[in-house]
C-alpha cells in the first residue's frame, strides 16, 4: 500500500478514486494531479511503480494544501470568526447551523435533539385489573 502525505492509499481501487482518501483531494483535483503526472486514472493502486508514486508525492506535497495544513487553516478561519464576534462565529460557538439553514425544523442532529422512530419497540397496553 503506497503512503502519500501520511495517508495509506488502498490497493484495490483505481488511483483516481484512491487519491480521494487524502483530506483535501476530491475527484476533480485527483484528475488534475493525474494528468499533471501523466498517470492513467484507471490504473489500480497496487500496479503503480515506485517512480509513479514518487511523482505523485512530489506534485501533491509541493502544489496543494492537504491533510494537517488544510485542517489547521480551516480551524484558524473558524477561530478568527469566533474571536471577532461575527455571526458565523457565534453560530459555530453555539453549535447551530452556520450557513443560513432554518432551525425551527430539520436541525435535530445539529442541536442534539435526536428522536427515535415512533412506535418501534412499543410496549403492549396494560391490562385492566
Secondary structure per residue as TSV (DSSP state, phi and psi in degrees):
chain	resnum	aa	ss	phi	psi
A	1	X	-	360.0	122.2
A	2	X	-	-70.3	149.2
A	3	X	E	-118.7	115.7
A	4	X	E	-123.6	126.0
A	5	X	T	56.0	37.1
A	6	X	T	79.1	7.1
A	7	X	E	-117.7	132.0
A	8	X	E	-82.1	122.2
A	9	X	-	-88.7	132.6
A	10	X	-	-65.3	142.1
A	11	X	T	-75.0	-36.5
A	12	X	T	-86.7	10.5
A	13	X	S	-112.5	161.0
A	14	X	B	-69.5	148.1
A	15	X	H	-62.1	-31.2
A	16	X	H	-61.8	-40.8
A	17	X	H	-79.4	-37.9
A	18	X	H	-65.3	-32.0
A	19	X	G	-65.0	-22.2
A	20	X	G	-66.1	-13.8
A	21	X	G	-71.9	-14.1
A	22	X	S	-86.2	127.9
A	23	X	T	-63.3	123.5
A	24	X	T	105.6	-6.0
A	25	X	-	-117.3	119.9
A	26	X	-	-108.4	-166.2
A	27	X	H	-65.5	-45.8
A	28	X	H	-68.4	-39.4
A	29	X	H	-69.0	-35.5
A	30	X	H	-65.7	-38.0
A	31	X	H	-61.5	-42.7
A	32	X	H	-63.5	-43.1
A	33	X	H	-64.3	-42.0
A	34	X	H	-68.4	-35.4
A	35	X	H	-69.0	-35.2
A	36	X	H	-66.6	-38.2
A	37	X	H	-91.9	-1.8
A	38	X	T	58.2	48.9
A	39	X	-	-114.1	138.1
A	40	X	-	-67.8	124.2
A	41	X	T	-64.3	-21.0
A	42	X	T	-85.9	-3.4
A	43	X	S	-68.9	135.6
A	44	X	B	-69.3	148.1
A	45	X	G	-62.1	-36.0
A	46	X	G	-67.1	-21.9
A	47	X	G	-88.3	-3.2
A	48	X	-	-69.6	142.4
A	49	X	-	-84.5	166.7
A	50	X	H	-63.1	-36.1
A	51	X	H	-63.7	-43.1
A	52	X	H	-65.5	-39.9
A	53	X	H	-63.7	-41.7
A	54	X	H	-63.8	-40.5
A	55	X	H	-61.6	-43.2
A	56	X	H	-59.9	-47.2
A	57	X	H	-57.3	-47.8
A	58	X	H	-58.9	-51.4
A	59	X	H	-63.0	-45.0
A	60	X	H	-66.4	-46.7
A	61	X	H	-72.1	-29.8
A	62	X	H	-79.4	-42.0
A	63	X	H	-102.1	-16.7
A	64	X	-	-129.8	146.7
A	65	X	-	-86.0	123.0
A	66	X	-	-140.9	167.3
A	67	X	H	47.5	-121.1
A	68	X	H	-59.6	-42.8
A	69	X	H	-62.8	-43.3
A	70	X	H	-66.3	-45.1
A	71	X	H	-61.2	-42.4
A	72	X	H	-63.1	-42.0
A	73	X	H	-63.0	-42.1
A	74	X	H	-64.0	-42.6
A	75	X	H	-62.6	-40.2
A	76	X	H	-67.1	-36.0
A	77	X	H	-65.9	-42.0
A	78	X	H	-67.9	-40.3
A	79	X	H	-62.5	-39.6
A	80	X	H	-62.2	-43.9
A	81	X	H	-61.3	-39.2
A	82	X	H	-66.6	-43.3
A	83	X	H	-65.3	-38.3
A	84	X	H	-84.7	-4.4
A	85	X	T	76.4	27.4
A	86	X	-	-69.4	159.2
A	87	X	H	-57.7	-46.7
A	88	X	H	-62.0	-36.7
A	89	X	H	-64.1	-41.9
A	90	X	H	-64.8	-37.4
A	91	X	H	-65.3	-37.8
A	92	X	H	-63.0	-43.2
A	93	X	H	-61.6	-44.2
A	94	X	H	-78.5	-12.0
A	95	X	T	74.6	32.2
A	96	X	-	-107.1	167.1
A	97	X	-	-59.1	137.0
A	98	X	S	-96.1	-28.5
A	99	X	S	-100.3	32.0
A	100	X	S	86.5	10.9
A	101	X	-	-70.5	155.5
A	102	X	-	-73.8	151.4
A	103	X	S	-118.3	-6.7
A	104	X	S	-64.0	-39.3
A	105	X	S	-133.0	169.7
A	106	X	S	72.4	10.0
A	107	X	-	-122.6	31.3
A	108	X	H	-60.3	-41.2
A	109	X	H	-67.9	-36.6
A	110	X	H	-70.2	-40.0
A	111	X	H	-81.9	-8.8
A	112	X	T	85.1	13.2
A	113	X	-	-104.2	72.2
A	114	X	-	-92.4	139.6
A	115	X	-	-120.5	146.7
A	116	X	-	-84.2	164.3
A	117	X	-	-66.4	141.5
A	118	X	T	-75.8	135.7
A	119	X	T	92.7	-12.2
A	120	X	T	-79.7	131.2
A	121	X	T	70.3	32.6
A	122	X	-	-71.9	138.7
A	123	X	-	-79.3	147.2
A	124	X	-	-67.1	150.0
A	125	X	-	-63.2	146.1
A	126	X	-	-69.6	141.2
A	127	X	-	-80.2	148.0
A	128	X	-	-71.4	141.4
A	129	X	-	-101.8	360.0
